[in-house]
Amino acid sequence: MALESTFDFIVVGAGTAGCVIASRLAKTSSTPRVLLLEAGEGNNGLSHMVPGQRGTFWCSDAADMLNYRYKSVPEVELGGREIQIDRGRGLGGSTAINILGWDYSSREEMDEWARQVGDETWSWAETREVFKQVETLHDDTPAEFHKYIYSKPGSRGTGGPVHVSLPSTWAPGLELLLSAAKEYGIPMLRDVSSGDLGLGVLSMTSYNGLRVTADSSYLSDIPPNLIIKTESPVARILFDGKKAIGVELTSGTQYFATRETIISAGAIDSPKILLLSGIGPQDELASHSIPVTSVLPGVGNNFKDKCMVYLKAHLQPGTVPSISMSDVARWQQQWEEDRTGPMGVEPCRIATGYFKLDNLETFTEFQQLDEQAKQLLMRPRTPAYEIAPGIFADPTTGGSFFGTPVILMHPQSTGKISLRSSNPAAAPVIQLNYLQNPYDRRVLVESTKKVVDFIYNSKIPAVEPIVGLTGKTDEDILVQQSPKMNFDHPPYLQVY
């Protein structure tokens, strides 16, 4: 093994986890040689760094090289629809294409995680301290909005590598939305880092007019013992018996690790690499004539993903100031010149909320779940659904609309990641099985009905009907909203 191809540690995947792991390892006192391998490019351009495009970039042509855009197999419960699965590619991974939300779990979720793995370092109390070490919060919230947003002194980080910002400017419709929600009776949450449920305003991973990514946070100051190689997709893990000793790229190049080989390629590509390396269910490996390294039936199985519908309602004229596409172009030019304006410091227009459902325990579908799932779902701070409502101006019409996803939390349906072939270049087979478990169908329907009631019976000046929803029955929701089982919105949604 040549010295230039041998390292102490190899980290596969420079996404959120990989950037952190590689950076932290390289900066330890023993200064080990660390190799970070990334299948995508270096993402050196600025097209993905515009905060004001946080809700549109991932679905734009400009994101082609930064987004795998995997497709699921046809989903039975969605009428055979294939779901696009957006996943970041290149340094920073999905932090280069996400919508910048810097969110926290509920207390019960983290405490349950700690209980399941038998490690209190994953508990709410312990992870909160880690969050404080990771983040640097910038809070320039205008005084008039402190009634909606508040961080308890000492509860947020001030010296971490990830710069996050609370909104310094608020879009005209946000206070209308929050006021309507409060009057309607939705529980409000001033401090989203509290671990409680309710509706509040998130901090965002943007600062100084730029998106903050795992790359910009952890790889901006690279020590000489950390080597980063992009455009280096891994074909398989190399073994000496049962011990991983390195990796082989699709090009045939091999790298070796004297201590550990760490696979951090995400929830989809990590199992793909393991399967290609002969680790997984025996029948799956045999079907592709892959020699068995270790029979592990769980690899690729028990995949869970949250699904959602998107509700949109047009608003009465004059609800918020109108904008035009020429305004959007002008804001983009301003950002390109000096990183300022609505594209650099995007006016906040979205709230985020997590909620339980009343009488969940009475649902027949709930009663059919296993006891462990029921215990978690019944805890006071375990949410059943999430919303991210906002009021938006539409530059294509001059009007405005209310929009929100309704997101199923804690889905009970399980999917599967498997191989299409033994060719490492082939995309994996992704079977999501959305809504296969009756519990998921019931909770998504009941959650959607609650949000529909808020739209029609709060002070949101909505014009009926909700776009694409001509009825309000359970069947209407399932049949008419299933085609929109992920974010199905026009590319101007997050502009103003």
N, C-alpha and C positions, 0 to 999 in steps of 0.2 A: 504493500500500500504506500503510494507516494505521499510525501508530506503535504503537498498542495491539495490532495484529495482526502485528507484525514483530519478530523476535528474531534473535539471532546463531545460536543453536542451537535445534533442536526435537528432543526425545527422545520417541519414541512407545513407551509401555509402562512402567509404574512397578512392574515386578517386580524380581527380584534385580538384574539388570544395569542396568535403567533408573534405579533409585534411586541406584545407585553412580555411574553416568556423569553424571547430571544434577547431583548434589551436587558431585562432583569438578570438573566444568566450571565451575559457578557460583562455586566457592571459589578459582579460579585468580586470579593477581594482576591480570589484565586485566579482571576482573569482567564477563564477557560476560552479556548477557541470555539466559536459558535458559528455555524452555518445556517442561514435562514433562506429557505427555498420558496419561491413564489411562482406559480404557473403563469400569472398575468404579467402585465408591464409595470413600469415604475411609477405610472400615474404622475408624471412630472408636470403636466399641463395644469391650467387653472379652470378649465371648463366645468369641473365637478366641484369647485371650491366656492361657488356663489351661494351665499346663504338664502337669498331671495328666490332661488330656484330649487329649494330643498324638496318641494312636493312635485316637481316636474322633471327634474334631471334624470331620474332613474328610468323614466319611460320615454326619454327623448332619443333621437338618433345619435346625439353626442355621447351617449352612455354605452354605445354598442360594444366598445372594447373593455368596458368596466363592469359589464353585467352579463353573467352567464345566460340568463333568460331561459332557464330550463323549462321543460313542459312536463306536466304529469301525464300519466296514462288517462284515458277517458274515465271520468268519475261517474260511477253508477248512480249515486244519489243526486247528481247534478245533470241528469239527462244526457250523459255521455260527453260532457264538456271537458276539455283539457285546460288545466289551470297553469298559467305562467308563474314560475317561481323565480323571483328576482333575487339574485345573489351576487355580491360584489366580487370583482376579479381585479387583481393587481394589488400593489401595496396599500394597506389599509382595509382591504376586503370590503365588507358591506358598509363600513363607516364612511366610505367614499361615495356611496349612493343613497344612504338612508335619509330620513326626514329630520334628522338632527335632535330628536327627542332624547333628553337625558332623564331617565325615569327610575323609579325605585319600586321594589316589590312591596307587598304587604308583609306585616310582621309574621302572620301565620304561614305564609308561603315559605319564607326562609327558615322558620323554626321547623316546619315539616321536612324540608330538605335536610336539615341537620339531623333530625330524628331518623330519617331513612338511611343516611350514610353513617350514622353513629359518630358524628364529628361536630362538636359544638362551634368550631370555627366557621361553620356555615350558618350559624344562627343569626337572627336579626340583629342582636346586640353586637355580635362580632363583625358582621359584614358592614354594618353602619360605620364602624371605625375604619374599615378598609376604604369605603367610599370617600371618607374625609381625607384619607391619605392620597387618593387617586386624583381628586378634583381640586381646581381652584375656581371658586365661584365669584363672578362679577355681578353685583347687584346694583343696577341703576334704575330700579323701578320708580316711576314717578310717584310722588307722595299721594296724589289723589287716588291711586290704585292700591295703596297698602291695605285697604279693606278687603281686597281679594287675594293678596299674596303676601306672605310673611315667612321669613326663615328665622327660627329661634337662634339667638346668638350662641355660637359654638357648635351648632348642629351641622354646619357645612364646612367643606375643606377650603383652605386658603393657600396651600403650598404644593398642590399636586400637579402632575404633568398635563392633565386634561383640563383645558380651559372651557368653562361652561358659563353661560350668561342668562340672567333673568331679563325679560324684555324691557328695554329702555323706552320703546315707543309702542303704543297700542293702536291697533286699527279701529276705525269708528264703530264697527259692529260688535267688538268684543265686550264692551261694558253692557251693551244692550242684551247680549246673550247671557252674560253672567247674572245680570239683574233679573231677567226673565226666569232663569233657572232657579234662582233663590226664591223668588215669589211663588213659583210653581211648587216648591217644596223639595227640590233636589238638595241633598246635603252638600254643603260647600266645604272645601278643604283649602285653607290658606297656605299650609305648609305641605307640599307634596312629598317631602322627605320624611314625613312623620310615620309612615307605615300604616296609615289609616285609609279608609275608603271615602270617596266623595269626589266632587268636581273642583278642579283647580287649574293652575297655569304652570306648565313645565318650564324648567330651564332648558337651554338649547346648547348643543355643541358647536357654537360659533363664537368668534372673538375677533375684534379688529377687522371686521368686514370679510372674514374668511371662514369657511367650514373648518372644523377641528376634526381630525381623523386619528385613528390609531397610529398611522404613519407619522403625521405631523407631531403627535404627542410623544411617541416613544422612539422614533427613528431619526429625529432631527439632529441629534448629537451622537453620532455613531462612533463607539470606541474602535480602535484598530483591530481588536480581536474578534469583532463581529463582522462577518462577511455576508453580504446580501447578494443573492443571484436571482434575478427576475427572468421571466420567460423560460422557466425551468420546471415544467410539469413532471411530477413523480409518477413512474409507471408501477413500481412495486418496492416493497421493503426487502432488504437483503438479510438473510439469516445464516448463522452458524449453529446448526441444530435448531434449538428453540429460542436462541438469543438473537435479537435484532442487532445487526452490526452496521447498518447503513441503508442507503436507498439507491435505486437505479432510475435515471430519468428516461423519458420516452425517447430521447436521443441516443440512449445507450450508455451515457456517461454515468459513472458510479462514484458515490461519495461514502466515506466510512466514518463511523462514530465510535470512539473508544469508550464512551460512557453511556449516553442515552440517545435514542432516536425518538423524537417526539412528533406525533401526528396531530396537527391542529388545523386540518383542512375543512372544518365545518361539519355540520350535521349531515350533509349530503355526500361530500367528497371524502371525508374520513372513512366511512364504511366502504366506499368504493375502493379506496386504496387498500384497506384491510382485505377485502374480498379478492382483489387482484393479486394479493400477496399470499393467498392460500389460507386466510383466517376467516372462518365463518361457517355457515351451515353446510354440512357435507354434501347434500343434494344440490345446493346452489353451485358449489365448487365443481362437482362432478359434471354438471350440465354444461360447463364451459371448459372442461378438460384442464382445470387448474390443479396442480399438485397440492395436496393438503399439507399445510404447515401446522395448523391447530384447528380442531373442530370446536367452534364457538357458535352455538345456534342463535344467540342473541344479536349477532352482527347484522345490521341492516333491518332488523325487526323492531317492533314497538315504536315506530316513528310517529311523533305527534306534532301537529301543527294547528295553530289557531286559524279558523276561517271567519269570514265576515261578509256582511252585505253593506251596501252604501246607499243611504237615504238622502235624497235631494229634493228640496222644495223651493220653487220660485217665491220671491218676496215682493211685497207691494212696492211700487215705484217710489224712489226717494228714500228707501230704508237706509242706504249708505251712499256716499258720494260716488258718482259714476266715474269710470276710467275708460281709456281707449287703448288699443294696441300701440298707438304712437307713444302713449305714456310709458308703456312697458319697455319699448325700444329705447326711450330716453333714459329710463332708469338703468338699463343694462349698460348703455354707453357711459353713464356717470360712474358705475361700478368699475368698468374697465379703466377709467381714467384715474380714480383715486380711492376705490373700495368703499365709497360712501353711498348714501341714498337708500331707498327702499330695498335695493338688491343687496346692499352691504349690511344694513341694520334693518332687517325685515320687521315691519310693524306686526306685532303679535295679534293673531286673529283666531287662534284655536285654543280651546280649553281641552282638558283631558280628565276623564272620570272613570272610576271603577266602582261597581255596585253589585249588591246581592239581589236575589229575587225573593219576594215574599212567598212564604209557604212552600219553599223548595222541597221540603221533606214530604209534602203530601203528593208530589208527582209520582205516578206509577213508575215512570222511567227512572226516577231517582232511587226508588225502593229496590229496583233490580240491580243496582250497582253493588260492588263488593264493599265490605265494611270499611276498609282503609280509605277508599275513595269517599264514601259517605261522611266519615269522620272529618276529613279535610274540608269538604265542601260545606259542612255545617258550621265551621268555625266562624266567629263574628267578622273576621277580616279576610275571609277568602272570597274574592269576587267571582260572580257568575258571568259578568259581561263588562266590556269596556266601550266607551264612546270617545270620540274626539271631535266635538261639534265646532263649527265656525260659521261666520257670516261673511260672504265673499262678494265682491264686485266682479261682474262678468264683462271683460273688455270687448268680447265679441258681440254683445247685445246692448251694452249700456245699462243692463239691469243688475240684479243681485239675487243671490240664493243662499239658503241655509243648507249645509251639508254635513253629514257625519257618517263614519263607519259605525256599525254595531258589531263588535268583535266578541266571539265566543271565547271565554276564558276556561281553562282547565278542561279541554275536550277529552272525551272518553274514547273516541274512535282512534284506532291505531292504524298506521300505514306501514309501508315497507320500502326500503332502498335495496335494489338488486342490480346485477350487471346486465347490460344489453349484450355484451360479448366479452371475450378476453382481451379485446383491443383497448388499451388505456385511453385512446383518443375518443372512444365512444361515450356519449352521455349516459349517465346511469338511468335505470328505469325507476321512476318515482311514482309510487302508488299512495296517494294521500288518504283515500277512504273518508273524505269529508262527510260528516253527518251519517255515517254508517251506524253509529250507536244511537238508539232512539232518544237517549238523554240529550245528546247534542242537538238533535232536531227540536226537541221541546224547548230547551233553554234558548236557542237562537230565535225561535218564534216568539216566545214570551218576552224576551228582551226587546225584540224589534217592535212588538206591540206597545211596550212601555215608551219607547222613543217616539213612535208615531203619535201616541197620545200627547206627549210633550209638544211636538210640533204643532198639533192642531189646537191644543187647549192651553197653551201658555201665551205670553205676550209677544212671541215671535210672530211677526206679521206675514205669516205664510199664506200663499194662495193655493187652495186645494186644486187637484189632488197632488200627492207626492209623486214625483216623476217616476213612471213605470209601475205604480201601485194603484190600481183602480178599485181595489177592494181591501177590506181589513180583516178577513178571516184568516185562520191558520193556513188554509190551502192557498189563498191569495199570496201570502207572504212566501211560502215555500216555492210555489210555481213561478211567481213573477219576480222574486228577488234572487232565486238561485242562480240565474244567469249572471248575476253581479257578485259572485262569491269572493271577489277580491276587490281592490280599489279600482273601480270603473268610473273614472272621472276625467274630464277634459284637461288638457295640459295647462290651463290657466288657473287651476283651482287655488294654488298657493300664491298667486302673484299679488293680489291685493284684496 
